Amino acid sequence: MTDRPLTLMAVHAHPDDEATGTGGVLARYAAEGIRTVLVTCTDGGCGDGPGGVKPGEPGHDPAAVASMRRQELEESCGVLKISDLEMLGYADSGMVGWPSNDAPGSFWQTPVREGAARLAELMRHYRPDVVVTYDENGFYGHPDHIQAHRITMAALEMTGPALTPKVYWTTMPRSTMRRFGEIIRELHPDLPEPDPAEAAATAEIGLPDDEITTWVDTTGFSGQKFDALAAHASQGENIFFLGMGKESFGELMGVETFVRVQDATGAALPENDLFAGLR
């Protein structure tokens, strides 16, 4: 027996990702007395600047954007009651095909073993019982999400399965993804019809409902999740969830879903608790 608290570590790519995919579980488990550790890999410097100025446009200052997003991240962590924030500080690589993908020092250009070694040190320090990150496609193909997956899985190999009993990848039920599409059309009826190839790619995001292993009820914490997203005000244009309003947001986002990829507890599947078998 040990006095060490049960610990959840979430490894995310950018400021605001913590709220989008795992805000509910971070808030829920913090309320249950579990230590919650957030590792954010990049500085978010490829996000929107003040006034919505985009990367590459006149007036976009990545350093200033990174500083602003750090403040927003700290506010979000306060809303979600996250115990510990660790920032690896890599430069945001931007979306697929952006010149920033190839920039020296960008997360995408960082050798996996280098990033993994730094993350492994954090794992040895915090000794997480549960680690959550993205799947091998970074959920939707973003270079930094893919890299976060790679360094997390490599770090777990470095530290060994005895350190972290359970590992999960975030995902979304296809049924929920379809509902997102309907809501976007309701909020923005003038949007043009999507390109067929783009629509087909979007339809492949997430998993069929019956392939999801873990469904965690976070209904009671959906308000915190909404407020954590709202803390990232500079990126509001890109966070369409905020346009739903808090009530609709809570109805749709009251469950967070995962695929369990490592388990040393023998907990039965499907499960409704990331810590099943640990308490």
Salt bridges, closest charged atoms under 4 A:
ASP16 OD2 - ARG69 NH2 2.95
ASP17 OD2 - HIS14 ND1 2.99
ASP17 OD2 - HIS145 NE2 3.30
GLU18 OE2 - HIS232 NE2 2.71
GLU32 OE2 - ARG28 NE 2.93
GLU32 OE1 - ARG279 NH2 2.83
ASP48 OD2 - LYS54 NZ 2.84
GLU74 OE2 - ARG70 NE 2.77
ASP92 OD1 - HIS14 NE2 3.40
GLU121 OE2 - ARG124 NH1 2.65
ASP129 OD1 - ARG4 NH2 3.16
ASP144 OD2 - HIS14 NE2 2.97
GLU182 OE1 - ARG179 NH1 3.02
GLU186 OE2 - ARG179 NH1 3.28
GLU193 OE2 - ARG185 NH2 3.41
GLU204 OE1 - ARG174 NH2 3.86
ASP227 OD1 - LYS246 NZ 2.98
GLU237 OE2 - LYS54 NZ 3.02
GLU256 OE2 - LYS225 NZ 2.62
ASP263 OD2 - ARG260 NH2 3.50
GLU271 OE1 - LYS166 NZ 3.13
GLU271 OE1 - ARG260 NH1 3.00
ASP273 OD2 - ARG279 NH2 3.13
